[in-house]
Amino acid sequence: MAVGDDLFKQCLRRWASGVTIVTSKLGDEIHGMTVSAFNSVSANPPLVLVCANRNSRTHAMIRESEIFNVHVLAADQQELSNRFASQSLEGSRFEGVEWRAGLLGAPVLAGTLAVLECKLASTHDEGSHSIYVGQVEHAEISDREPLVYFQGGYRAIAL
Ligand SMILES: Cc1cc2nc3c(=O)[nH]c(=O)nc-3n(C[C@H](O)[C@H](O)[C@H](O)COP(=O)(O)O)c2cc1C
C-alpha cells in the first residue's frame, strides 16, 4: 500500500532545500515560478533537473520553448520567492523586478546567488509533475548567503 498523503508531505517538509526561481520565454511572453525541487544530475555533460507541476503555467511554457533559467536565491530574496509563487500576482510577477534577457532569451533576474541557463535535454512525466532535465549552456555566480526552505518556512544558514 502506498504511503498516505499526510505522512508523505510530513516527510518532505523535513527535507531542507535551497529555493530557486525558474524562468522561461515563449515568443514575447516571459514567465517564471518558485521551485524548490531542483538538483544536479550530471557534471559531464552539465545537467540539472527541476520538477514542475503539470498545472503550472511555467510547466507549459518550458515544454514549448525548451529553454529555462534556474536562479538560486539569496537569503534576502524571500519576497521574490513569494512573488513568484503567488497566484494572484501570476500576470505581474516581473513588475518592479530587475531583470535582463539571458543568452538563450529567458529572463535573468538580478541579485541571485547563481543562474543556470538551460536548454531542455529531456522530459520525464511522473504523477502530478514533470521532471525537466536541462543542459546548462551558460552560468553566473555571486558570493552571497543562500535562502533555505524547511518545514514550510524560510531559514538562513547557521554558520
Ligand atoms: C518555497 C516554494 C517552493 C516551491 N517549489 C515548487 C516546485 O518545486 N515545483 C512546482 O511545480 N511548484 C513549486 N512551488 C509552487 C509554485 O511556485 C506555484 O504553484 C506557482 O504559483 C506556479 O506558477 P505558474 O502556474 O504561474 O507557473 C513552490 C512554491 C514555494 C513557495
The ligand as a Gaussian input file, in Angstrom:
#p B3LYP/6-31G(d) Opt

LIG

0 1
 C        9.210000      27.573000      -1.437000
 C        8.359000      27.104000      -2.602000
 C        8.790000      26.051000      -3.363000
 C        8.045000      25.598000      -4.475000
 N        8.529000      24.561000      -5.209000
 C        7.837000      24.149000      -6.308000
 C        8.367000      23.109000      -7.124000
 O        9.442000      22.569000      -6.870000
 N        7.657000      22.746000      -8.233000
 C        6.460000      23.326000      -8.555000
 O        5.857000      22.945000      -9.567000
 N        5.929000      24.310000      -7.776000
 C        6.600000      24.737000      -6.680000
 N        6.100000      25.757000      -5.905000
 C        4.773000      26.318000      -6.235000
 C        4.780000      27.297000      -7.423000
 O        5.763000      28.306000      -7.251000
 C        3.388000      27.971000      -7.542000
 O        2.387000      26.982000      -7.657000
 C        3.276000      28.971000      -8.674000
 O        2.131000      29.791000      -8.455000
 C        3.104000      28.316000     -10.072000
 O        3.113000      29.364000     -11.005000
 P        2.598000      29.296000     -12.506000
 O        1.366000      28.416000     -12.557000
 O        2.296000      30.722000     -12.859000
 O        3.731000      28.745000     -13.324000
 C        6.814000      26.224000      -4.799000
 C        6.374000      27.294000      -4.008000
 C        7.140000      27.738000      -2.925000
 C        6.661000      28.904000      -2.097000

